[in-house]
Amino acid sequence: MMAAMAVSAVHAQTAYAPTQVAVDAGSTTAIGHWRIQDSAKAQQRGADISSAGFSTEGWYPVTGQATVMAGLLENGVYKNDVFYSDNLRAVQVPDSSGNLFVTPWWYRSEFTLPKNRAGMHTLLRANGMIASADVWVNGHLVADHGEVAGAYPVRGFDVTPWVHAGANVLAMRVHPADPRMSLSIGWVDWNPTPPDNNMGPWRGVDIVQTGPVELSFPQVLSTLSLPDLAHATLTVKVSAKNLDAVAHDTTITGTVAGVPMQQTVHLAPGQTQVVSFSPATTPGLALNHPKIWWPVGMGEHPLYQLEMTAAVDGAASDRATATFGVRSVSSNLTQQGYRQFFINGKPVLIRGAGWAPDLFMRDNPARMEAEFDYVVNLGLNTLRSEGKLENQRFYDLADRNGILILAGWECCDKWESAAKTGGEPWHAADEKIAEDSMASEARLLRNHPSVIGFLIGSDNAPAPRIAKLYADALHAADWSLPIVSAAADQATAETGPSGMKMAGPYDWIPPAYWYADKLGGAFGFDSEVSAGADIPRLEDLVRMLSPQEQEALWKYPEARQYHASADWSPFAVLTPFDRALAHRYGTPTSLADYVAKAQLDNYDNVRAQFEAFNAHMDADKPATGVIYWMLNNAWPSLHWHLYDYFMNPAGAYFGAKKANERVHIQYSYDSNGIVLVNHSLDDIRGLQANIRVRNLDGSVRYEKHLQDIDAAGNHTRQLAALPAVAGLSTVYFIELDLASSDSKPVSRNVYWLSTRPDALDWAHSNWYLTPVTQYADLTMLQSLPAATSEIHATTRHEGNDDVTTVTLSVPASSRAVALFQHLSIKRGAHGDLALPIQWNDNDITLWPGEQMTLTARYEARGTAATVVEVSGWNVPAQSVPAAAAQGTDH
């Protein structure tokens, strides 16, 4: 189901009611809103601001997880769209009294506690603070900024002595952030730095109600029998803490995977004890025929529940729950020293991309769900987080969708400074924050079957002391997954070699690059890599670039683009991409022409990157993983994404989707081979394939039909090698069709190639680019005559979604191939694009006499008639209504 993504702005005069804290023992209630103000304007003491009756007139009402900048955007402080052109440069204080973000900001909220609270404790839990905060409750200082510091540590405080039934006040003085000086969040060259450096309670603050015994950190460790997967043993642990000044006996009961558990323990005043259940104490925890969690494409993703209750004197004191999956994760190093992951004993080719949250860390559950829908639709199986680690919802969605998660710390700021000579030194307080960060993240991640490891370094491994600190914190949390030293080829004493490579490129290279046996070519595990620029479609460019920036984009390759990368970065210009585009496809004649050529290039290059790793997954020097840099963007960008900030799928998206089909036929640039890929675990028999080589005029210069093809599960094989074909035009096509034994389409793939290959100057490569000494000549594509395309479309209603089916046909009378036809859905003839949207295929190429049926799923909204728009490289744009299919309700 496609989720809506609307984000509602909060008007400055919104009157929030106090947060109502739930009555039940074991309840967790998130602070739903704040009022915020710059301490330069609100100069009162924390004791006063956190007292009842304090006036917040003129303060900004914001949502519960808002950073300062996000809160100001909610309130419409900036009249210009900060994501348009370079408007973000101009963000300053609204009234010109100085910079908003160099002084602390106050966050104030009220919450109401229920009556009849005898024996109850109220806990305040901060889930991460950028950069730090002093915390008051009802006039009392609960903790200072030395205790509440760091983006990731979860800090809990028993505030029972200072709260009461009825209205209470919480106030926090949040201190400014600087990722070079504090363990917070930085953005390197991904996008501009947010003006506030993301200061604020970005993961929110909770009020927890519990009786005298608190339960925390529930976990389930599962051990799976391999290779039969027939048995699993579960070990359940939970921390029980006596919050009272007198001893208590507490009985802990619960169920896990439907198995009942019970144990009574004695807790001295203030004592914490880890209570464990195992097959030795609870025989039912030895499961027969468990439901096994698999990554997407390899099987289902069933989840189990853990529910626990602590009772004191017969009354419920606290509750704890967790969701988990039964699966096995391991990794080893190949003979060449590269990391290979195994899930449930099966090797898995990691095909993933780098995750980016919103620039201002705004929490949007519907958008996050829609992004996971895109990840599944793309055929990816992994997301990598380089810092900017997400909340519980992110990992729940990964579990539910079968998406593997490689989490880790970020590069190029305070997190990595201890790894570099001359970097900002770490002090004892930094080490404590880092240790607590690792412990908190381990507890958050460890129950999620989607999580397969943690990278304790990114571009550099941590210094020995810090590496040990991280490893010890992970082991103390019963971390059972691989601990990887870095995303680069480095090692630590605790983890050994990373088995990763970070060899570039990050800027434009030709598709054939990926098949090379060097640098970023398809061998080993490449932790972050792509050909750089990913150009959004025209309708999105005009939403993000000024007319002057739009003109510079296609006319001036040396122009710096604010939406490309940070000003100091080599990626702030698109020169390598623009130069390749002009040489290979012809000098752009307009912005629309530039965008059209860019879509061809992005599709071709992204497809080649993933396909090269596919082709080499069973090689003697195997490809074991690739992380496309990146999946998405924190703001509208010209670089590094498979879909843009507006979630409008373009060439890069559909190139990746094509390459990552579960069962796929592809061409290999290195061997001229036709390769069959089966990413599922099931053997498939009786496939048939058609291979055609066509000239620019559509004439078939070579054709081969293969029958009775078997595809072993989780393997790749070469079906054929293309011979040298005489009489090819300068630009020619390879058309591949794969069908099932009963002739149902399985995979279709079309390549446009040049008889003049791209040539690379490997000797002069740097960390982000390999120079090109000769470009392929694809300019003859510009000479294709206009093609004819016929469209028939219908729409049906399914649940909350609309599903549009489009049949594209190219009549035999068409003068030419219909190259790279792109389909969009509009809500009415002059309405908005239907986004987000999931297509089964798009950007397709058909020859005269061919047809193809495509489907799109998107959220149903309003009563406007659905309109399908089709355009192509040499196909005139058309719009046709998608009439309601028979039997639907609209």
N, C-alpha and C positions, 0 to 999 in steps of 0.2 A: 504494500500500500504506500502510495506517495503521500508524504506529510506536508502540510502547509508550513510556510516559513515566515509568516508575517511577524514583525517585531513592532509592538505598540510603543509609541513614544509616551512618556509620562509628562503631563502638563505641570508646569511649575507650581500651580496652585492646588495640586492634588492633596486632598486631606486623607491621610492614611489613618486607619484605626490601629490601635495597638495589636501586636501579634498575640493571638490567643494560644497559650501553651496547652497542649493536650493533657488530660487528667490522668491517664493510665500510667502506672509504673512501667518504666522501660520505653516511654515515648520519647521521640526526638522531634523537635519542632524547629524548623529553620526560621531565623529572623527574616521576615518577608520584605522589609523596607527600612530605609534610613532617611534621616535628613542630614545633609552634609554642608559644611562651610569651611572656608579657608580660615586657619587660626589667626591669620593677620587681621581678619575682620571679627572673628569670635575669640576675643582675648581673655575670656573668663577662665577661672580655674576648672579643672576636671571635676572637682567636688561639686561645683555649682552647676556645671553643664549637665551632670548626671543626676541632678536632683529634680524632684517633681515640681512642676510649675515653671520650669525654665522656658523662656520664650525662644522659639526657633523661627520667628518671623524673618523672612528674607532668605532662609536656608533653602537648599534644593532637595525636594523629595526624590529618592532614587530606589531602585530595586535592591534586593538583598545581597546580590553578588556584584554590585557595580563597583568598578574602579572609579577614581575621581573623574577621569575623562569620559568614561561611559556615562556617568551620572550627569555630567554637563551636557552631553549629547541628548540624553533623555529629556532634558529640560529645554532643548532648543536654544541653548546659549549661543551657538554658532549659526548664524543665519545662512551661511554658504555650506554646501555639501563638502565636508572635509575630505571625502574620497574623490572629489572632482578636481582635475588639473593639479595645481600645487597649492590648493587652499590650505592644506595641513601645515604648510610652512608658516602661515600667518596666525596660527592658534596662539593667542596670548590671553591675558586676563581680560574679562569682558569690559572693564571700565578703565583700562590703561594705567592702573595703579601699580603695575609691576608684573613679574612672572608669577602665575598662579601656583606653580608646582615646585617651588623651592622651600616652601614652608609647610609644616604639618597641616593636615586637614582633619576636622572633627567629623566623626560619624556618630549620630545619636538615634536611638530607637527606644520605643516603649514596648513592654510585653506584660501580659496579664497572666498571673498564676491562679490556679483554681483554689477553692477553699478545701477544708478537711484534709490538710496536708500533714497530719501528725505522722512522724516517723519518716517523712519523705526528704530526699535531698534534691537540690537543684544544681545541676552542673552546667557550666558555660564552656562551650567547645568552639575554639577558633580553628578553622580548617586550612589555614595558611594565610600569611599576611605579607604584603609587599609594601614597604620593606619591613616595617615593624610597627608596633602600636603599644601605647599605654592604655590600660583598660580600667574603667570605673563602673561600679554598679551601685546605684542609690547613694552616691556621695562617697563611696569607699574605693580606694585604689586597690584593684584586685591583682594586677600584674603590670610591670613596666615593660618598656620596649626591649630590654635585655632578655625578658622571658618570652615575649611574643614577637618573634623575629623569624624571617625566612618564608619563602613562598610555599614550602611544602610541609614543614612540621605541623602536626595536629596537636594543639595545646588544650588541655582540659583543666578546669578549675572548679572546685566545690564552692559555690557562692551562697550556700544555704544560710550562713549567719547574716547575710546582708539583704536577703529578699523576703518577701511576705506575700500573702494572698492579696490579689488585686493588682493594681498597676505598679510596675517597676520600670526603672530607667537604666539603660546600658549606654555608655558613651566610650568612644575610642578615639584617641589622638593618633592618627596614622602618620608615620614619618616618611619623608620623601625617599624615593627609590633611586638607585643608580646601579645598573647591573655590573658596572666595572668595579664597584666597591662593596656590593652586598650580594648574597646568594638569593637572587630574585629571578627575574626573567628578562632576557635580552633578545634582540632580533637580528643582529649581525647585518647581513646584506639582503635579507629577505624582503624588506620593505622599510619605509621610514620608521624611525623610533617614535613611539607614541609620546606626545609632549609630557605626559605625567609619569612615564616609565612604568605604567600599569599599577600605580600605587593604590592600595586598598585591599579589602577582604575579598579577594577574587574568587575564593571557593566558599565564601559564606561563613556564617556563625550560627551555631545551634544552641538551643536550650534543651537540656536533657533532664527528664524526671526519673528518679530511681529511688527505691527503698534503701535499707541499710547496706545491702550487698549489691554492688555494681558488677555487671557482666560486660566484658569488652574483648575485642580481638578474637572473635570466633574463627576457627579455621578447620578445614578438612584436608588431610593429606591422603591421597589415594595411591596405592601401588597396584599396578596392572600386570597380570601375567602375560608374558610375551613368548612366542608369537601368537598363541591361540586366543588371547583376549577373553578367555572364558571365566576368569576369576579376578576379583579386586578386593583388596583389604583397605578399610577406611580407618584412619586415626583422627579423632575429633579432639580439639583443644579449645579451651576458653579461659580467660583470666577472670577470676572472681576476687573482688576487693571489698573488704569490710570498711565502710566509710564512717562507722560509729566509733565512739570511745569505749565501747564495751564489746566483749566477744560475742560471736553469733555462730550457731550452726546453720548452715544453709543446705537445702536439698536442691540439686540441679537436675532437672529432668528435661527431656526433649526427644526429638526424633530426627534421624538423618537417613535419607533415602528410604523413609518409611520404617526404619528400625528404631524401636524405643530404647531410651537410655535413662539411667538414674544413678546418682551418686550423692552422698551427703559428706560434707567437709566441715571442719571446725576452723574458724578464722578468728585469730586474735585481733584486738583493736588495731585498725590501720593496716592489717596484713593483706597482701596480695598473693594468691596461689593460682598456678596454672592447673586446671582440672582436665584430665585426659580420659578418653574412652578409646578402647582398641578391641580387637577380637579377643584378646586375653581377658578383658573385663566384660565385654559385650559380644558374645559369639556371633550375633547377627551381623556384625560389621565385616564379616568375611562374606562378600557377595558372590553369588554364582550368576553367571550370564548377565553381567552389568550392562547397562546402556552406555555405549562408548561415544564420546564426543570426538568428532572429526572436523578438520578444517573444511571450508566451503569447497565443493567439487570433489571431495574424497569420501563424503558420507554425511550423515545427519549430525545435529548439534544438540543432543538432549541434555537437559540440566536437572540436577537434583537440588533439594532444599534441605537446609539445616535450620531447625527451630529449637531454641533452648530457653528455659525459664529458671530463675533462681527464686526459691521461696524461703522465707524466714518466719518461723512460728506459724506456718500454714498459710501465710499471705504472700502473694506474688511481690517480689522485690524488684526484679529487672528481667528483661528479655533480650535475646540476641538472635539474629538470623543471618544466614549466609546462603548464597547460591553457588554451586560448584558443578564441575563436570568431571567425569572419570576419563582420564586420558594419560598417556605417557609422553613426556618430552625428553629428548636427549640430543646431544650433538657431539660430533668428533671432528677431527681434522683429516682431510683427504690426504692422499700420498703427497700432494703438492703443497700441503699446509693450509688449505682453505676450509672454512667452517661449513659443515653439512648438518642440517637439522633433520631429526627423525620424529615423526608423530606416530605413536602407537606402533613403533618398530618399522614404519615405512619411511623411506627418504622422501622429502618434500622439496621441490624446487620453490624457493621463496620468490614470489613475484609480487612486489609491493611498491609502495610509494610513501613519501614523507608527509606527515600530517601537520597542518597549521591551524591553530584556533583563530578566532577573530582578533584583529589588531588590538582592540580595546578589551579583550577577554570577556566580551558579552556572552551571557549564557542564553542559548536559544535551543531548547530541546527539539523542536520540530525540525530545525535546520540540521542539527546533528543527525537525527534519524534519516533525513533525506540524503545526507552525505554518505551514510552507511549503505543506503539503497544504491547509490552510485557506485560505491566500491564493489558491491556484489555484481551489479550490472556490468562493470568493467571487466569482470573475471579475475580481479586481483585476489590474493589470499592473505596479504600482510599489510599492516601499516607500521611505520617506524615513527616514534616520537623522539625528536632530538630536543629534550627539555620541553617546556610548555606542556607538561604532563597534565592529563585531563582528569575529570571527575569520575565518580562512580558510574554515571550514566554511560559514558563513553565505553567503559569496559563491559558493562552489561550488554550494550548493543553489539560489541565485538563477539561476546559469548553467543548471543542469540543468532548472529549472522554467520558464525564460523570464520571470523576474520582473525588471523594471528596478529599479535601485538609484540613488537620489539621496542621496549621502552628504554630510556636512558637519559643521562644528563646532557646539557647543551655545551656548545663550544664557545670560545672567543670572548668570554667575559669572566667574571669572578669565579664561576664554576671551574674554569680551566686554567686560571692564572697560576695555581700552585703547580701545574705541570710544566710551566715554561720558565726558563731562566729570565729573570728580570720582570716577571709578572707581579701583579699586586700580591704581596705576601699574605698568607693566612695567619690569623691569630687563634688563640684558644677558643674564643667565642665563635669564630668561623667554623672551626672543626666541630664544635658542639652542634651548631646548626646543620652542618653537613651530615653528621651522624644521625641526628634526629630526623632529618629529611629522608635519609635512606631507610630508617626504621619505619617511618610513617608510610612511605611509598610501598615498602615490602608488605606491610599489613594490608594496604589497599589492593595490591595486585595479586597476592599469593593464592587467593581462592579462585581466580578467574582462569578457566581453561584456555582462554584465548591468548594469555600471556605466555611467551616462550623463552624469555630471557631478559636480562638487564645489562645495558652497556654503561659501565661506570665511567667511561670517557667517550668523547666524540672525536674531534680531530686529533686529540692527544690523550694518552693514558694518564691517569692521575699519578702524582708523585708517590713514592713507595709508602709513606706514612698515611696518605689519604686513601690509597688503594686498599691498604689493610683495614682502615677504618670502615670503608664501604663493605668490604667482604665480611668483616666481623659482624656488622649490623645485619646484613642479609642472613648470615648463618644463624644469628641469634633469633631471627624471625622464622626459622625453619624453612628457609628458601631452598627449594629443591631443583630449581631451574638453572640453566647455564648462566654464569656470570662472565661477561665479555669485557676485556680490558678497554677496548676502544672501537670506534668505527673505522679506525685506520689500522694499518699493519704494525701494531705495537703490542707489547706484552707487559704483564706485571707478574711479580712472584706468586701472588695469590691466584691468578687466573690463567697464567700461561699465555701463549700467543693468542691474539684475537681471532686469527683466521679470516680477517676481513681485509679488503683493499679499498682505498680511497684515492684512486689514481686519476680522477677526472674522466671525461670532460664535464664541464658545466656550461660550455658554449658550443657554438655550432660546429658539427662535424658531419660528414656524409653518412648515409645509411650503411654503406659497406664497412665503415669503421668498426661496427659492433662485432664483426666476424673475425677481426684480427686477433692474433695470438700475443697481444701485448697491451700494456696500460689498461684502459677501461674496456677492453674487448670481453667477449662472453666466455669467461672462465673464472672459476672461483666464486667468491661472494663479494659483490660490489655494493657497498653500503649506501652510496648516494651518487647518482650519475644521471646525466641527460644531455641532450644537445641544446639546452639553454632556452632560447626564446620560444614561447608558445603564444601566438597571437590570437586574441579573442575575435569573435565575429564582429562585423561592422556595427551592428546595433549596440554592442557593448562598448566598442571603442568610443563612440560619440557620447556615451554616458560617463566616460572616465577621463577623456582627453579634451582639452580646449581646441578650438579650430587651428590655432598655431601649432599645437603639439601634434594634431592629426596631420597637418601638412608636413611637418618635420619628419614624421614617422616614415613616410614613403619617399620623400624627396632628399633627405639629408642623413645618410647613414652614420655620420660622425656626431650627430646631435645627441646630447644627453637627454634622457627621458626620466622624469621624476617617477614614473610608474614602471620603470625597468628594474632599478635597484638603488641602493644607497648611493649618494653623490660620489663618494670616494671610491666606489667599487668599479672594477673593470667591466662589470655587467650593466653599468648605467648607460652604456651605448650598445646598440645592436649591430655594430659594424660587421662582425663576422657573419651574422645571419643575413643581413641586408645584402652584403657582397655576394654571398652564395645564391641568394634568391635571384639577383639580377643576372648572374652568370648562367645559372641553371635554367631558369624559367623565362628570362627576359626582363629588361629594366621596367619597373612598374610605371604605368602611365597615369595612375590615379590612386587614391586611397582604396577604392573598391578593388582595383586590380591587384594592389599590394596584398590586401586581405585574402583574395581568392588564391593567389600564388602561395601565400603563407599557409593556408589550410592544406593544400596539397603537400607542401614540404613537411608540416607538422605531422600529418597523418603518416606519411611515408617513413619519417625518421623514428617516430615513437613506435610504430609497428616493428620496424627493423630491430630496435633495441630489445624488445621483449622476445621477438622471434629468434634472435641470435642465441639468447639464453635457453630458449626452448630447444633449439637445434643441438645444443652442446650439453644437454643435461645428462646424456649417457656417454659422453666422449671420454677418451682416455685421460684428458685433462678437463674434468667435468665443470660445468657451470652449476653452482649450488644455490645462488641467490642474487637478486638484483632489486635495488630500491630506486625507483624512478624519483628524481629530485625535481618537483615534488608532486603530491597529489592535488593540493589546493593552495589557495593564497589567503593570507591574513587580510588582504585588501585588494582592490582591482589592480592587476599586474600584467605586464607584458612578458614575464619570465616564469618558468618553472611551475607549470600546473598541467594537470590532465583535464580539469574543467575550471572555468574562471570564477571570480567572486560572485558573479550573478547566476552561477550554476547553469550556464547556457552551454551545452555540450558542443564542441567544435572538432576540428581535425585531429588534434592530439587525443581527445577522448576516444574517438571512433577508431583511430589507429591502435590505441592500447586495447580497446575492446575486441577488435578483430584478432590481434595477436594472442589474446588470452582466452580465446574460446576453449571450452573444455576438451573438445575433439576438433582438431584444427589441421588444415593443410596449408603448407607454406613453401616459399622459395628461399633457398640459401645463397647468399651472395658469394660466399667463399668457394662453394663446390658446384654451383649451378644445379644443386640437387633439389628435388621435390621431396619434402619431408612431411611425415605424418606424426602428429603429436597427440597423445592421449593422457590428459592430466587426471582423469578419473582412475579409480582403482579397479574398475571392471574391464575385463578383456572384451573387445568388440570384434565381431567376425562378419565377413561377407560385405565389407565396404567396397565401393567402386569409385574410381576417380577419373576425371577428364582433364587433360593437360593440353592447353593450346598456346601457341606463340603466334601473335598477330602483328602485322604491320600497322602503321598509323592509319592506313585506309581501311582497316578491319579485315583484310585478307588473311587467311590462316596459312602460316608458313610451316607450322609443325603441329601435329596433333597425335595424342596417344591416349588410349582408353585402357584402364587397369580394372580388373575384376577380382573378386574373392580375396580382398585385402583383409588381413587380420591385424588388429592394433592391440598389443599387450597393455594392460593397465599400468599407469604411472611410468610410461616409457615413450620413447620417440624412435622412429626408424625412417631411413631414406627409402622412398618408393622408386625413384628413378633419378637419372642424371640427364639433364638436357644436353643434347649434342650441339655442336656448332651448327647454326642455321644460316644458310646462305641467303643473300638478297634481302637482308633486313633493312628497314628504313632507319634513319638516325634515331628516331624514337620508336620503340616497339613495346608491346604489351605481353605479359604472361597472364593467362586466365586459368585459374584452378577451381575445379568443382569437385566436392566430395559428397557422396550420397550413401545412404544406408542400403542394405541388401534389397529392400523393397522400393528403392529409388526416391526416398524422401530426402530432401536437402539436409546436409549436415554442416558443411562449411564451404564458403565461396570466398575467393581471394583474387584480387587483380593488382598487378604491378605495372608501373610505367617506367621503362628503363632506357638507357642511352647506349649506343654502340661505342661511345667515348666514355670510359669510366672516370670516376673521381680518383685523384691521386693524392696521397698524404705524405707530408714531410715529417716522418716520425722523429727524426733526429733533433728537430727543433720544437718538440712538444714542451709545453709547460704544465703547470698543475691544473689548468682549466681548459686547455685548447691544444689541438694538433693542427698546424697550418696545412692548407690545401694548396697544392701546386698546379692542379688541373681539375676543372669542374666538369661534371657530366653535362652534356648538351641536351636539354629537354625543351629548348625554345620552340621546336616545331609543333609542340602542343598548341601554341598560339594560332597555328594555321588551320586547326580543325574547323570544318564548317559547322554551322548550327545543326544540332540534332533535334529530333522530335521525341517527345516523351508524353505518354498518355497516362492519366491518373484516374483511379477510381478509389473512393474512400468512404468508409462508414464508421460510425461511432456507436458503441454500446456502453451501458452503465454497469459497473461491477462494484458493489459495495459503495465506498466513498470515492471511487475512482471512475474516470472515463477511460475507455480503451478504444483507440482509433486504429483501424486497419486500412492500410494503403497498398494498393496494387499498382506498381509502376510497370509500364510496358513501353518498349521501343518498337514501333512498327517496322516491318521489313523494309518499308519504303524510306526509312530515315536515311539521311545522307551520310551519317557518321555515327560512331560510338557516342553514347550519352555519358560523358565522363564526369565522375565525382558529383553525383546528384545528392543534394542535401535537402532534407525534409524538416520542416518546423510546423508546429501547431499553434494557431492563434485562437484566442477567445473572441470570435467575431471578426468581421472583415477588417476592422480598424482597431481591434483590441490588442491586448498584451499577449506576449508569448506565454504559452502554458509551460511554466517552470516551477519546480524541477520536473523532469520528464525522463522516462526510461524507454529507450528504443531497443528493439531486438537487433537492429543493424541500421546503418545510415552511411552517408557519403559513399554511395554505391555507383558502380560502373556497369552499364549494360550495352550490348551490341544490338544492332537491328535484328528483330525477331525474338529477343529475349524479354523476360519479365520476372518480377520478384515481388513478393508480398512482405510488407513490413508492418510491425505493430508498435504502438506507443501507449504507455500508461502514465497517467497524470491525475492530479486531484480534480475531481468534479467541482465546479464552482460557477454559480450563476446560470443564467438561461441563454446566454449568447450562443449562436450557432457556431459549431466548430469549423474552422477553416484550415485546410492543409496548404502550406506554401512549399513549392518545390523549385529549386534553382540548381544550376550546375555550371561546370567550367564552360561548356559550350551549349547549354540548354537554357533557353529563355525562361525567365521566372514566370511561374503560374500559381494561381490561387484557386482552389476548388473547395466547395462545401463538403463536409463529411456528414452525410445524411445519417439520421438515426437508423441503426440496424433494426430489423424486425424483431419485435419482442422486447425492446428496451423501453425505458420510461421517458425518454426524451430524444 
